[in-house]
Amino acid sequence: MTHPIKILIVEDEMIIGANISLQLTSIGYDVIGIIPRGEEALIYIKNNQPDIVLLDINLKGEIDGIETAILMQQDYNIPIIYLTANADDTNFKRAKATNPYAFISKPFKKLDLQRAIELTVNHVKIEKENTKDTIIDHEEPLILNDCIFVRHHEKMVKIKIIDILYIEAERNYCRIYSKGKEYLLVTTLKDIDEKLPQEHFLRIHRSFIVNISQIDEIATSHVVVSRKAIPISKQLKSELLKRLHTI
């Protein structure tokens, strides 16, 4: 990232939020806002997307920090660092399912904060470099009963249906997450959904198709596939549960 790292602080104790802001500003980060409520943060992010969100788990208001993260991840892929004074096992498991980049326990030192952000920036950089190996398929994928073929280095490579975890929409692309590899296809989620074998896959959100057999957990508003929390609507959750009964 060439510009100063833009950080949004979502913290309902404004003295703590202001203190964090001063610390981050002093070491060269750009704090774009301090917001006390999750619902307000979601509105703010629509117009001011940060590079990193520092998010208090125990937010007051209609939604807590973890619910804020789940709703944010429906539309944005923004790294999260959780702030917490006391995360019990239940909340830790809920938070872990949203794939945060770090947890910082309150009270924390300036160095803890600085290192967590530096590690997050480094992880994002590595992830971006790794996507250079991602396959962009400019041809329609060939979909068979037990596998699909996508182009990779001038070859058509087979991906077993059973190895596909989930598929995520990225504007006019689809990213297939399979065991050990990602594939970026030039096709819409709608197009690939129409071609995939319906007995294995279900579109549970406008941006996600999941392999039903790869679901690890089903929660109130999301499912977990390979440690990724994927949002699901009530209507589609009912459809998913019906499908699971038939497997």
DRENVOZA-706694 format. One record per atom (N, C-alpha, C): residue in three letters; x, y, z. Coordinates in steps of 0.05 Angstrom, whole numbers, padded with zeros to 5 digits, always signed. Atoms other than C-alpha are relative to their C-alpha. Layout:
residues N
AlaXYZ
...
//
This chain:
residues 247
Met+00017-00024+00000
Met+00000+00000+00000
Met+00018+00025+00000
Thr-00018-00023+00003
Thr+00033+00065-00022
Thr-00010+00023+00018
His+00010-00021-00016
His-00013+00112+00015
His+00002-00008+00030
Pro+00001+00008-00028
Pro-00014+00116+00092
Pro-00023-00019+00005
Ile+00020+00020-00006
Ile-00052+00057+00120
Ile-00024+00013+00013
Lys+00024-00012-00011
Lys-00124+00079+00133
Lys-00013-00019+00020
Ile+00010+00017-00021
Ile-00151+00052+00198
Ile-00026+00012+00012
Leu+00025-00008-00013
Leu-00222+00055+00225
Leu-00001-00013+00028
Ile+00003+00011-00028
Ile-00231+00047+00301
Ile-00029-00001+00007
Val+00028+00004-00009
Val-00297+00018+00324
Val+00001-00008+00029
Glu-00005+00003-00029
Glu-00296+00027+00399
Glu-00020+00018+00015
Asp+00021-00016-00013
Asp-00353+00049+00445
Asp+00009+00015+00024
Glu-00012-00017-00022
Glu-00307+00076+00500
Glu+00017+00021-00014
Met-00012-00020+00016
Met-00288+00141+00468
Met+00028+00009+00010
Ile-00026-00007-00010
Ile-00229+00155+00514
Ile+00021-00020-00010
Ile-00018+00021+00011
Ile-00198+00088+00493
Ile+00004+00004-00030
Gly-00002-00005+00029
Gly-00214+00103+00420
Gly+00018+00023-00007
Ala-00016-00023+00005
Ala-00182+00171+00424
Ala+00030-00006+00006
Asn-00028+00007-00007
Asn-00120+00143+00458
Asn+00013-00017-00022
Ile-00010+00017+00022
Ile-00113+00089+00404
Ile+00006+00018-00025
Ser-00004-00018+00023
Ser-00121+00143+00351
Ser+00026+00016+00002
Leu-00025-00016-00004
Leu-00065+00186+00381
Leu+00025-00018-00004
Gln-00023+00018+00003
Gln-00019+00125+00384
Gln+00005-00007-00029
Leu-00003+00008+00028
Leu-00032+00105+00312
Leu+00009+00023-00017
Thr-00008-00024+00016
Thr-00026+00176+00285
Thr+00030+00006+00005
Ser-00028-00007-00007
Ser+00041+00184+00321
Ser+00020-00019-00014
Ile-00018+00018+00015
Ile+00070+00124+00283
Ile-00007-00002-00030
Gly+00003-00003+00029
Gly+00045+00145+00215
Gly-00024-00011-00013
Tyr+00025+00011+00012
Tyr-00023+00113+00206
Tyr-00021+00022-00002
Asp+00021-00019+00006
Asp-00084+00150+00180
Asp-00026-00010+00013
Val+00025+00008-00013
Val-00142+00143+00229
Val-00023+00015-00013
Ile+00021-00014+00015
Ile-00204+00158+00187
Ile-00026+00003+00016
Gly+00024-00004-00017
Gly-00255+00153+00243
Gly+00001-00016+00025
Ile+00004+00015-00026
Ile-00273+00131+00314
Ile-00030-00001+00003
Ile+00029+00003+00000
Ile-00342+00102+00315
Ile-00009-00019+00023
Pro+00007+00015-00024
Pro-00378+00076+00378
Pro-00019-00024-00005
Arg+00020+00021+00005
Arg-00431+00030+00346
Arg+00005-00015-00026
Gly-00004+00017+00024
Gly-00428-00028+00297
Gly-00017+00009-00023
Glu+00018-00008+00022
Glu-00489-00005+00258
Glu+00009+00026-00013
Glu-00010-00025+00012
Glu-00459+00064+00249
Glu+00026-00005-00016
Ala-00024+00006+00015
Ala-00393+00034+00227
Ala-00006-00012-00027
Leu+00007+00012+00026
Leu-00427-00006+00172
Leu-00008+00021-00020
Ile+00008-00023+00018
Ile-00458+00058+00144
Ile+00025+00016-00008
Tyr-00025-00016+00006
Tyr-00391+00094+00149
Tyr+00017-00013-00021
Ile-00018+00015+00017
Ile-00353+00039+00113
Ile-00009+00001-00030
Lys+00010-00002+00027
Lys-00399+00045+00052
Lys+00013+00023-00015
Asn-00011-00024+00013
Asn-00369+00114+00038
Asn+00029+00005+00005
Asn-00028-00005-00008
Asn-00301+00110+00071
Asn+00013-00027+00006
Gln-00011+00026-00005
Gln-00269+00042+00062
Gln+00029+00001+00011
Pro-00026+00000-00012
Pro-00210+00032+00109
Pro+00017-00023-00010
Asp-00017+00023+00007
Asp-00150-00014+00098
Asp-00002-00021+00022
Ile+00002+00017-00023
Ile-00158-00043+00168
Ile-00022+00011+00019
Val+00020-00009-00020
Val-00214-00042+00220
Val+00009-00011+00027
Leu-00004+00008-00028
Leu-00197-00043+00295
Leu-00027-00001+00013
Leu+00028+00004-00007
Leu-00261-00072+00324
Leu-00002-00012+00028
Asp+00005+00010-00027
Asp-00281-00079+00397
Asp-00021-00022-00002
Ile+00019+00023+00001
Ile-00315-00147+00406
Ile-00026+00007+00015
Asn+00023-00004-00017
Asn-00361-00123+00462
Asn-00013+00028-00004
Leu+00013-00026+00006
Leu-00395-00064+00428
Leu-00028+00001+00012
Lys+00028-00004-00009
Lys-00458-00036+00459
Lys-00016+00008-00025
Gly+00017-00007+00023
Gly-00517-00023+00413
Gly-00015-00025-00010
Glu+00016+00021+00011
Glu-00559-00067+00368
Glu+00016-00025-00007
Ile-00017+00023+00008
Ile-00501-00111+00344
Ile+00027+00003+00013
Asp-00026-00001-00012
Asp-00436-00130+00377
Asp+00022+00000-00022
Gly-00022-00002+00019
Gly-00367-00129+00344
Gly+00001-00023-00020
Ile-00002+00024+00017
Ile-00371-00200+00317
Ile-00022+00001-00021
Glu+00023-00003+00019
Glu-00440-00188+00285
Glu+00007+00022-00020
Thr-00008-00021+00018
Thr-00412-00124+00256
Thr+00019-00011-00021
Ala-00020+00012+00019
Ala-00354-00163+00225
Ala-00014-00017-00021
Ile+00014+00018+00018
Ile-00401-00215+00195
Ile-00015+00016-00022
Leu+00015-00017+00019
Leu-00445-00161+00163
Leu+00019+00015-00019
Met-00020-00014+00017
Met-00384-00123+00138
Met+00011-00018-00021
Gln-00012+00019+00018
Gln-00356-00185+00106
Gln-00019-00009-00022
Gln+00019+00006+00022
Gln-00419-00194+00064
Gln+00007+00017-00025
Asp-00006-00018+00022
Asp-00395-00136+00021
Asp+00029+00008-00003
Tyr-00027-00010+00002
Tyr-00323-00121+00037
Tyr+00020-00021+00011
Asn-00022+00017-00010
Asn-00257-00158+00047
Asn+00020+00017+00014
Ile-00017-00018-00015
Ile-00226-00114+00100
Ile+00012-00014+00024
Pro-00012+00013-00023
Pro-00176-00141+00150
Pro-00010+00011+00027
Ile+00011-00007-00026
Ile-00202-00142+00222
Ile+00021-00007+00021
Ile-00015+00005-00024
Ile-00162-00135+00286
Ile-00020+00005+00023
Tyr+00019-00003-00022
Tyr-00206-00148+00347
Tyr+00014+00011+00025
Leu-00008-00010-00026
Leu-00199-00109+00412
Leu-00019-00013+00021
Thr+00017+00012-00019
Thr-00224-00144+00474
Thr+00011+00002+00028
Ala-00007-00001-00028
Ala-00224-00136+00549
Ala-00002-00028+00012
Asn+00004+00027-00010
Asn-00250-00206+00562
Asn-00016-00016-00021
Ala+00014+00017+00019
Ala-00267-00257+00508
Ala-00002-00028+00011
Asp+00004+00027-00010
Asp-00298-00320+00536
Asp+00002-00019-00024
Asp-00004+00020+00021
Asp-00293-00385+00497
Asp-00021+00002-00022
Thr+00021-00002+00020
Thr-00360-00376+00463
Thr+00005+00023-00020
Asn-00005-00024+00017
Asn-00344-00306+00437
Asn+00026-00003-00015
Phe-00025+00005+00015
Phe-00273-00327+00419
Phe-00005-00017-00025
Lys+00006+00018+00023
Lys-00300-00383+00375
Lys-00016+00015-00021
Arg+00016-00016+00019
Arg-00351-00335+00344
Arg+00018+00019-00015
Ala-00019-00019+00012
Ala-00296-00284+00331
Ala+00019-00014-00019
Lys-00019+00015+00016
Lys-00248-00336+00304
Lys-00012-00008-00027
Ala+00013+00008+00025
Ala-00299-00357+00251
Ala+00000+00022-00021
Thr-00001-00023+00019
Thr-00294-00287+00220
Thr+00028+00005-00011
Asn-00028-00001+00010
Asn-00219-00299+00206
Asn+00013+00027+00005
Pro-00014-00025-00006
Pro-00190-00238+00243
Pro+00030-00004-00005
Tyr-00029+00000+00003
Tyr-00117-00220+00231
Tyr+00014+00000+00027
Ala-00012-00001-00027
Ala-00104-00209+00305
Ala-00020+00005+00021
Phe+00016-00008-00024
Phe-00133-00203+00375
Phe+00019+00016+00018
Ile-00016-00016-00019
Ile-00108-00149+00422
Ile-00016+00002+00026
Ser+00014+00000-00026
Ser-00126-00156+00496
Ser+00004+00027+00014
Lys-00001-00025-00015
Lys-00142-00093+00535
Lys+00008-00007+00029
Pro-00014-00023+00011
Pro-00105-00060+00567
Pro+00025-00009-00016
Phe-00023+00007+00017
Phe-00050-00061+00514
Phe+00020+00022-00002
Lys-00021-00020+00003
Lys+00015-00026+00501
Lys+00000+00010-00029
Lys-00003-00011+00027
Lys+00031+00018+00441
Lys+00014-00020-00018
Leu-00015+00019+00017
Leu+00080-00035+00417
Leu-00017-00023-00009
Asp+00018+00021+00008
Asp+00026-00089+00418
Asp-00017+00008-00024
Leu+00016-00011+00022
Leu-00017-00046+00374
Leu+00016+00002-00026
Gln-00017-00005+00023
Gln+00039-00028+00327
Gln+00007-00027-00013
Arg-00008+00026+00011
Arg+00062-00100+00319
Arg-00024-00015-00014
Ala+00024+00013+00012
Ala-00009-00126+00306
Ala-00007+00012-00027
Ile+00006-00013+00026
Ile-00020-00075+00251
Ile+00022-00006-00021
Glu-00022+00007+00019
Glu+00049-00088+00220
Glu-00003-00028-00010
Leu+00004+00028+00008
Leu+00035-00163+00219
Leu-00023-00002-00019
Thr+00023+00000+00017
Thr-00033-00150+00188
Thr+00007+00011-00028
Val-00008-00012+00026
Val-00004-00105+00133
Val+00018-00020-00015
Asn-00017+00019+00013
Asn+00049-00158+00120
Asn-00015-00024-00011
His+00017+00023+00009
His-00003-00214+00115
His-00015+00008-00025
Val+00015-00009+00023
Val-00044-00173+00066
Val+00018+00001-00025
Lys-00019-00002+00022
Lys+00018-00160+00024
Lys+00007-00028-00011
Ile-00006+00028+00008
Ile+00035-00235+00023
Ile-00024-00012-00016
Glu+00024+00010+00013
Glu-00037-00252+00004
Glu-00002+00011-00028
Lys+00001-00012+00027
Lys-00034-00203-00054
Lys+00021-00012-00018
Glu-00022+00013+00017
Glu+00032-00233-00078
Glu-00008-00028-00008
Asn+00008+00028+00007
Asn+00003-00303-00074
Asn-00021-00001-00021
Thr+00021+00000+00021
Thr-00055-00283-00118
Thr+00012+00003-00028
Lys-00014-00001+00026
Lys-00003-00272-00173
Lys+00000-00028-00013
Asp+00001+00027+00010
Asp-00005-00348-00178
Asp-00028-00010-00006
Thr+00028+00007+00005
Thr-00081-00347-00183
Thr-00004-00003-00030
Ile+00006+00005+00028
Ile-00108-00374-00248
Ile-00023+00017-00009
Ile+00023-00014+00011
Ile-00150-00327-00289
Ile-00008-00014-00026
Asp+00009+00016+00022
Asp-00191-00368-00337
Asp-00018+00017-00018
His+00016-00016+00018
His-00216-00329-00397
His-00019-00017-00017
Glu+00019+00018+00014
Glu-00254-00389-00423
Glu-00020-00010+00020
Glu+00020+00012-00017
Glu-00317-00419-00397
Glu+00010-00025+00014
Pro-00009+00026-00012
Pro-00302-00473-00345
Pro-00017-00023-00010
Leu+00014+00024+00009
Leu-00320-00543-00367
Leu-00009-00015+00025
Ile+00011+00012-00025
Ile-00366-00573-00314
Ile-00011-00028-00006
Leu+00010+00028+00002
Leu-00376-00649-00309
Leu-00013-00008+00026
Asn+00015+00008-00024
Asn-00412-00690-00257
Asn+00017+00000+00026
Asp-00016+00002-00025
Asp-00353-00700-00209
Asp+00023+00019+00000
Cys-00022-00019+00001
Cys-00305-00645-00230
Cys-00005+00023-00019
Ile+00001-00021+00020
Ile-00295-00580-00267
Ile+00028+00005-00010
Phe-00026-00006+00011
Phe-00238-00560-00313
Phe+00002+00031-00004
Val-00006-00028+00005
Val-00207-00490-00314
Val+00028+00002-00012
Arg-00025-00004+00013
Arg-00149-00462-00353
Arg+00022+00008+00020
His-00023-00006-00017
His-00081-00460-00318
His+00026-00004-00016
His-00025+00002+00015
His-00015-00444-00354
His-00004-00015-00026
Glu+00005+00012+00026
Glu-00043-00462-00422
Glu-00011-00028+00000
Lys+00011+00026-00002
Lys-00073-00526-00397
Lys-00028+00002+00014
Met+00025+00002-00015
Met-00142-00546-00373
Met+00005-00019+00024
Val-00006+00015-00025
Val-00135-00568-00300
Val-00026-00009+00013
Lys+00024+00012-00013
Lys-00185-00613-00265
Lys-00001+00007+00030
Ile+00006-00004-00028
Ile-00215-00592-00198
Ile-00022-00019+00008
Lys+00021+00019-00009
Lys-00253-00647-00162
Lys-00022+00016+00015
Ile+00023-00013-00013
Ile-00323-00625-00140
Ile+00003-00002+00030
Ile-00001+00005-00028
Ile-00310-00655-00072
Ile+00021+00018+00014
Asp-00021-00017-00011
Asp-00248-00610-00063
Asp-00008+00030+00001
Ile+00008-00028+00000
Ile-00285-00544-00076
Ile-00013+00007+00027
Leu+00011-00009-00026
Leu-00300-00507-00011
Leu-00023+00019-00004
Tyr+00021-00019+00006
Tyr-00339-00447-00035
Tyr+00009+00018-00023
Ile-00006-00017+00023
Ile-00342-00397-00092
Ile-00011+00028+00007
Glu+00007-00028-00008
Glu-00343-00321-00081
Glu+00000+00018-00024
Ala+00002-00019+00022
Ala-00366-00267-00129
Ala+00019+00024+00005
Glu-00016-00024-00001
Glu-00317-00211-00144
Glu-00006+00016-00025
Arg+00009-00016+00023
Arg-00353-00162-00191
Arg-00007-00020-00023
Asn+00005+00018+00023
Asn-00350-00198-00259
Asn+00017-00025+00000
Tyr-00017+00024-00003
Tyr-00305-00253-00233
Tyr-00012-00018+00021
Cys+00006+00018-00021
Cys-00314-00314-00190
Cys+00026-00012+00010
Arg-00023+00013-00011
Arg-00261-00340-00143
Arg-00008-00026+00012
Ile+00006+00027-00011
Ile-00263-00415-00130
Ile+00021-00006+00021
Tyr-00018+00008-00021
Tyr-00233-00435-00064
Tyr-00002-00030+00003
Ser-00001+00029-00003
Ser-00212-00507-00065
Ser+00022-00007+00020
Lys-00020+00008-00020
Lys-00167-00547-00019
Lys+00028+00005-00012
Gly-00028-00005+00008
Gly-00098-00517-00027
Gly+00004+00020-00023
Lys-00004-00018+00023
Lys-00112-00470-00086
Lys-00025+00018-00005
Glu+00021-00018+00008
Glu-00153-00412-00112
Glu+00001+00004-00030
Tyr+00002-00004+00029
Tyr-00178-00400-00183
Tyr-00018+00023-00005
Leu+00017-00023+00007
Leu-00204-00335-00211
Leu-00010-00003-00028
Leu+00012+00004+00025
Leu-00253-00343-00267
Leu-00014+00025-00010
Val+00014-00022+00012
Val-00280-00291-00315
Val-00028-00009-00006
Thr+00028+00008+00004
Thr-00353-00308-00305
Thr-00015+00010+00025
Thr+00016-00009-00023
Thr-00410-00285-00260
Thr-00008-00023+00018
Leu+00009+00021-00018
Leu-00434-00323-00199
Leu-00026-00012-00010
Lys+00025+00010+00011
Lys-00502-00329-00232
Lys+00005-00021-00021
Asp-00006+00019+00022
Asp-00472-00363-00293
Asp+00010-00027+00011
Ile-00012+00025-00010
Ile-00431-00413-00254
Ile-00020-00015+00017
Asp+00020+00013-00017
Asp-00489-00427-00206
Asp-00019-00016-00018
Glu+00018+00014+00018
Glu-00533-00447-00265
Glu+00013-00026-00011
Lys-00014+00023+00013
Lys-00480-00497-00289
Lys+00009-00021+00021
Leu-00010+00019-00020
Leu-00457-00529-00223
Leu-00021-00021+00007
Pro+00019+00021-00008
Pro-00489-00595-00201
Pro-00014+00008+00025
Gln+00015-00011-00022
Gln-00545-00573-00155
Gln+00000-00018+00025
Glu+00000+00017-00024
Glu-00540-00634-00110
Glu+00024+00005+00018
His-00023-00006-00016
His-00472-00610-00086
His+00002+00029+00010
Phe-00005-00029-00006
Phe-00477-00534-00086
Phe-00026+00015+00005
Leu+00023-00017-00005
Leu-00524-00481-00060
Leu+00010+00029+00003
Arg-00006-00028-00003
Arg-00522-00406-00069
Arg-00014+00011+00025
Ile+00012-00008-00026
Ile-00533-00380+00002
Ile+00000+00030+00004
His-00003-00029-00002
His-00518-00306-00010
His+00005+00010-00028
Arg-00004-00011+00027
Arg-00514-00259-00069
Arg+00030-00003-00009
Ser-00028+00001+00007
Ser-00438-00266-00065
Ser+00013-00027+00004
Phe-00012+00025-00008
Phe-00428-00338-00044
Phe-00016-00025-00009
Ile+00011+00027+00004
Ile-00441-00410-00067
Ile+00017-00018+00017
Val-00015+00018-00016
Val-00421-00464-00019
Val-00004-00029-00009
Asn+00002+00029+00004
Asn-00406-00538-00027
Asn-00012-00010+00026
Ile+00016+00008-00024
Ile-00458-00567+00021
Ile+00016-00020+00017
Ser-00014+00020-00016
Ser-00413-00625+00041
Ser+00024+00012+00015
Gln-00023-00012-00013
Gln-00358-00576+00063
Gln-00008+00018+00023
Ile+00009-00018-00022
Ile-00401-00538+00114
Ile+00008-00013+00027
Asp-00009+00010-00026
Asp-00371-00545+00184
Asp-00020+00008+00022
Glu+00019-00009-00021
Glu-00422-00504+00224
Glu-00022+00016-00014
Ile+00022-00017+00009
Ile-00490-00472+00214
Ile-00009+00017+00024
Ala+00008-00018-00022
Ala-00503-00411+00258
Ala-00025+00015-00008
Thr+00025-00014+00005
Thr-00561-00362+00261
Thr+00001+00016-00027
Ser-00001-00017+00024
Ser-00537-00315+00206
Ser+00022-00007-00019
His-00022+00007+00017
His-00478-00351+00175
His+00006-00030+00002
Val-00011+00027-00002
Val-00446-00418+00159
Val+00030+00003+00001
Val-00029+00000+00000
Val-00373-00436+00169
Val+00010-00022-00018
Val-00013+00019+00018
Val-00333-00469+00114
Val+00030+00005+00001
Ser-00029-00003-00001
Ser-00259-00481+00126
Ser+00008+00026+00014
Arg-00006-00023-00018
Arg-00257-00427+00181
Arg-00009+00027-00012
Lys+00011-00025+00012
Lys-00292-00376+00135
Lys-00029+00002+00007
Ala+00029-00005-00006
Ala-00357-00346+00161
Ala-00013+00012-00025
Ile+00013-00008+00024
Ile-00404-00340+00102
Ile-00029+00007+00007
Pro+00028-00008-00008
Pro-00470-00301+00111
Pro-00021-00016-00015
Ile+00022+00014+00013
Ile-00536-00335+00097
Ile-00026+00012+00009
Ser+00026-00011-00007
Ser-00607-00309+00095
Ser-00018-00021+00013
Lys+00019+00018-00014
Lys-00665-00339+00135
Lys-00012-00019-00020
Gln+00013+00016+00020
Gln-00699-00363+00072
Gln+00019-00022-00011
Leu-00019+00020+00011
Leu-00637-00397+00044
Leu+00010-00019+00021
Lys-00007+00019-00022
Lys-00620-00426+00112
Lys-00021-00023+00001
Ser+00020+00020+00000
Ser-00687-00462+00110
Ser+00004-00020-00024
Glu-00006+00016+00023
Glu-00670-00487+00040
Glu+00024-00018+00005
Leu-00023+00015-00006
Leu-00602-00510+00064
Leu-00006-00023+00019
Leu+00007+00021-00020
Leu-00631-00548+00123
Leu-00017-00022-00014
Lys+00015+00021+00015
Lys-00681-00583+00076
Lys+00019-00017-00017
Arg-00020+00014+00016
Arg-00623-00602+00030
Arg+00016-00020+00017
Leu-00016+00017-00017
Leu-00583-00630+00088
Leu-00016-00025+00009
His+00017+00023-00007
His-00642-00675+00107
His+00000-00021-00022
Thr+00002+00019+00023
Thr-00640-00706+00038
Thr+00027-00014-00006
Ile-00027+00012+00007
Ile-00565-00722+00038
Ile+00003-00027+00015
//
